[in-house]
Amino acid sequence: MPISFTTISTNLCVSKSRKSANPFWFARGDIGGVVGLIRYAASLMMQMSGTTYTNLGAQKTALLMREPIGVVGLITPWNFPALILMQKVPFALAAGCTVVVKPSEFTSGSAFELAALATVAGIPQGVLNVVSGKGSVVGKALTQNPGIDFISFTGSTRTGQTVIEDPAKNVVKTSMELGGKSANIVFADADLDAAVDGALMGVFFNNGECCVSGSRLFVQSSVADEFVKRVAERSARLKVGNPFDEDTDIGAMIDEKHFSKVLGFVKSAVDEGAQLLTGGHAVEPSQGNFIQATVFDRVTPSMTIFKEEIFGPVLSVTRFETLDEVVGLANDSVYGLSNYVWSKNIDTVMTMAKKLKSGWVQANTIIDGAPQLPLTGVKGSGFGYEMGQAGFEEFTQLKTLFIHTGPRQPVFSK
């Protein structure tokens, strides 16, 4: 009996909430994103085209032909096990590639559910393959395999630095979507109600385990006291607990190791002099890896939480006076994935977009997007594209055909 889409989509939501401990209602939102990505990638399949040059001189024509890159290895993380996978798989298939997926060992279930959905959709055997296991074993076997033509990796910057070594030895193309330390910048002329909600969404969405998390909140000094007070008060009301409870806002950290790591960042912030406004502790009674929504004020660039990707429900607040000052603060990072700007002034928005060093800038919204819009990083956040036309073309390569028609004059006449 064929597996229904409804069954698989439900299983994807359950798998994410059970394995990643994300609120179930967040997971349901991921499925809409998955469907949108598949539909958009399918449309691109009919648009793969090349270019013809007819202005090269008499009897000369050239064709640039776009072809599938070949067999691609996709290595995906645990925080968005279905959504990030679908930022890659349908684009690779639409380009004509065959795919080998190595999902995180923490959340492999989503990849297998999606593989089942591919079977229902009629994808031939051997076109989409899923191999689970530890990155140090299965992932390394994939990156070392000489039969792989392209490796697309999403994960931490530290892991990406290791993953890239083996493909480099084989001179294999790679795409790296790595960590981030996004700035969420609020100017005094912003819609402050929307910006307060954006501040919460930016850092507590998906338990804070999000590479584009707006974990560094910059607020213009003239509105900072009231704004930060509102953010802290609302953060304190967020419910932390069972991800299958519809009222839950924040679930648990992925595992005990990561739970301890996030609490270590909290401790360092206190030790270094940041002002704790709310949260800062594990949720009691301790029956899992749950951490309170945490907000720190008066964070300076020298502090650890300003620099390091925490990947948890921890918000750092830094105040600023001028546009040039906040540009310098926002760009003071080894990362460059995404940044956010809140202002009603279009001149401010456009100026910030040009000056911020990141692959993505969003204005008056946060962690938003569409399948048509490519995501990329700069600096320590990686390189290459996911989604959009550019993300589709990552899975292709150009071949030049140069044609001479008619008689050709000899070069060597002897």
N, C-alpha and C positions, 0 to 999 in steps of 0.2 A: 504493500500500500504506500503510495507516495507521501512524503512528509509535507505538510502544509506550511505555507509561509507564516501563518499565524502561530503555529507551534514553534517554528524556528525563531521567530522574532521574540516570542515570550521566553524561550530558552536563552537567547542572547542577553536579555535583560536580567534574568535570574542569575545567569553565569557571572555577569559583571558585578551585580550586587553581592553575590555570595563570595566571589573570589577577591574582588577589589574593595568590598565593603562600602561601595558608593550608594547613596540613597537610590532606591528603586525608581523613583519618579525622575531622577536625573538620567538613569539608564534608558528609560523609555524615550527620552528626548534624543538619545544617540541614534535610535533606530530610524527616526525621520531623517537624520543626517546621512545615515548609511544609504537609504533609498535615494536621496537626492544625488549623492556622489555616483551611484551606479547609473542613474538615468543620464546624468551629464556626460559621464565617460562613454556611455553607449552612443551618444550623439556625436562625439568626437571621432568615433570609429569610421563614420561616413565622410569625414572631412580630411583624412590624411592625404596630403598632396605634396607635390614638389614644385619646382620652378623651372621655367624655360627661358634661356637666354638666346635671343636671335640677333643681337647687336654686336657680335664678336668679329664681324668681318665676312666677306664673301665666302661661301661654301662652309661656314662654321656655325655650329649650333651646339648648345650645351644644355643638359638636363640635370637638375638636382633632384635625385630620387630619395624619398624618405622611406626607410625600411625598419622593420622590427629589430631591436638591438640583440635579441636572442633569448637565452635563458636567464631569468633574473632571480636573485635571491633577496627575499624581503625579511628583514629582522625587525620585529615590532615589540613595543613595551607593554607593561601591564596596566597602565593608568586609563587608557581608552582602547581596550583590546579589540573592539569591533570597528570603531570609527577610524582610528589611525590605519588599521589594516585596509579599510575601504578607501583611504586616501591614496592607496598604492595599487591594490589588486585590479580593480576595474580599468584603471588607466593602462596598466601593463597588458591586460587581456585585449583591450580595445586597440592597442598598438600592434597586436599580433604575437606577443611574447608568450612563452610558457613560464610558469611561476613555481618557485619553491618557497614556502613560507616557514619561518622559524619564529613562532610566537613566544612570548615570555612563558617560562615554565610555571609562573604563578597563575596565568590566565589563558591557558591553551584551549579551554573549552569553547571560547568564542570563535576561534579560528576553525575548529572542527565543525561547529554549527554552520558557519558560513560556507565551508566546503560542502556540507550536506545541501545547503541551499543552492550552490552551484550545480550540484548533481541534479536537483529538481529542475533547474533552469535549462539543463541539457548541455552543460559544458562537458566536452569529451574527457574520458579517462586520461590522466597523465598531463593535462594542461594546467590544472591547479592542484598543487601538492602541499600537504602540511606535514611537517616533521617536528615533533615536540622534544624537549629536553633542555638541559642546561646550556647556556650560552658558551661556557668554556669548553663544552664538548661538541654539541650539535651545531652551535653557531660557528665555531671555529672550523668544523668540517665543511661547512657551507662556504665560508670565506676563503678557505684554502683550495676549494675544488676548481681545477682548471677548466671544467665545463661550464662554469658560471660566467656570464658576459657582463653582468651589472649587479652591484650590491646596493640596495637602498636600506638605510638603517635609520631608525628613530630611537633615541634613548639619551642617556646622560652624556655630557661632553667627555667625561673621563673614560667611559666605556667606548665611545666613538673613536677616541684616540687609539685604542687597542684594536678595535674592529678594522680600522682602515689600513693597518699594517700589511695584512696578508693580501688583500686585493692589489695593493701597491706593488708587492713583489711580483704578482702575475700581470701587472699592467692592466688591471681591470678597472673600469669606470665605477665610481662610487657617488652616492648622494647621502649627505649626513644632515638630518634634522635633529639638532642636539638641544642642550639645556638653555634656560633663559632666566633673566632677572629683570622682568619688565617694569618700567616706570609707569605709574598711573598718575597723571599730572592734572591737578584741579586749579584752574585760574579763578580769580574772584568773580569774574563776570559769567561764570558757568551757571547752568541750571543746577543748583546745589542739591535739590531733592533727587534729581536723576543721578548726580554724581555720588551722593551718599549710597544709593542703591548699587551703583557701579563699583564703589569701593568694596562693598561686601561681596558682590558677585565676582569681582576680580581676584579675590584671594581665597574665598571659602567654597567656590564652585568645585565640584569633584574632590572634596576634602582638602583642597589646596594642592592636590597632586596633579599639577597641570603645568606644562612647560611654558605656556603663555600667561601664566598667573601674574596679575598685577600686584605683586607682593611688596613693591616699594611705592608707597603713596606719598606724593609730593603735593602739599597744599599751600597756596599763597597766603602769606602771613596775615593779611587783613581780614581773612575769613576763617583762619585756621582754628582758633579756639572753639567756636561754636560748631564748626564742621567736624572736627575730630571728636568732640563730645558726642555728637549725634552718631557717628560711626561706632564709637565704643559702646554706647548704650544699646544700639541695635545688635551689635555683635554679641553682647552679653545675653541677649534673648534667644539666640539661635540654639536649636535643640540638637544635642549630640547623642547618638545612640543607634539603635537597631535600624539598619538600612532598609528593611522591609516595612517599617512604620512610615505611613504617608506624611507624618508630621516631622520626620527627621530632616534636618538640614545638613548635618555633617556626620559621616560614618566613621569607621576606624581607619587607621593607617594600614598599609598593605601587609606588614608583618611586624614582629617584635623588634627586629633590628632597626627598621626604619622609624618605628615609634620612638625608640631610644635616641636615635639620631636627631629627630625633630625636637625632642625635649632637651637634648644637649645644646641646640641652637638657642632655645628659650633661656636656658641657664646662662649661656655666654652673653646674651643681651642684658640680662640682669646684672651680671658681674661687670660688664663694660659700661654700665651707667644709663642704659635706656630706661625710660619711664614706663612701667607696666600699667596699662589702663584697665585691662580686663583679661581674664583667662590665665594662661601661663602654667596650667597644671593638667595632669591626667585626670580623666573623669572618674570619680569614685561612685560606687565600689568598682574596683579595678577588675573587670571581667573581660577585658579585651584591650585593644590598642587604641583607645579613644582619648583624644586631646581636646580640651576646650578651645573655642574660638578665641584667639589671642591677639591683642593689639598693643603695640609699643609706640610711644611717642618720643619725640626728641632724639631720634636716631641720627647719628652722624656717619659720614663716609668711612671713618676709621673702624666702625663696628662690624663684627662678623656678619650679623644679620643683614647689613646693607650690601655685603659683597657676595655671600654664598647663596646658592639656590637651595632653599629650605625644603620645598616640596611638601608643605604641610599647611595647616590653618593658622599661619602666623603672619601678621601684617605689621610692617614697619612704617612709621610716619616721619617724614622730614619736611620742615617748613622752608619756604623760599620767598624772596622778595621780587626778583625780576625774571623776565624771560631768559635772558642770557645766563643768569645764575642757574636756573633749573635745567637748561640744556646741558650745562657742564656737569651737573649732578647726575642727570639721567644717563649721559654718555660715559660716566665714570664706572664702567663695568667691562669685564672681559666678554660679556655676552652681548648679543644684538639680535634678538628674535622678534620681539613685539614691544610696542609702546602705545600708550593711550593718552589722549588729550581731551580735556573738558573745557570748552570755551564757546561763547556765542559769537565771538569775533572771528570772521573767516580769515582775516589777515593773520591773526594769532595761530589759527589752525594750520594754514598753509606754510607759515614760517617755521613752525615746529616740525611739520612733516618733512621739510627740507633739511633741517638741522639735526634731527634725531638719527642716530646711527643704528638702524634696525631694519630688518627686511619687511616689517609690517608696522604701519601706524594706523590706529583707529581713533576717530574723533566723535565724542559724545555718545559712545557705546563702548562695550568691552567684551572680549572673547566672543566676537561676532564673526560673520563671514558668509561665504557662499561657495559652492563647488567650482564656480567660474574663476574664483580669485586665488592665485597661487600664493603659497606660504613658503618663505625662504628665510634663512638666517644670514647674519654677517658675523665676523669675528668668531668667538668661541661657540656661537650657536649654529655653526655649520655652513653648508653650501648645497646647491641644488634646489629643485623645486618640487613641491607636492601640490596637486590639484591644478585646475585651470589648464589652459592650452600649454603653458610652459611645463606643467607637471606631466602632461601627456607626452610631450616631446622628449622628456627625459628617457623614455623607454623606446626611443627611436634613434636612428643614426642616418646621416646623410651620405649618399654615394653620388659622385659626380660622373656623368657620362658626357664625354666630349666627342662630337661627331664632325668628321670632315666629309663633305659630299662632293662628288664629281672628281675630275682628274686632280692629282696632287703633284706639284712641282718637286722633283727630287732635290734633296739637300746635298748629297754627294754625287756629282755627275760623272766621276771617273768609272 
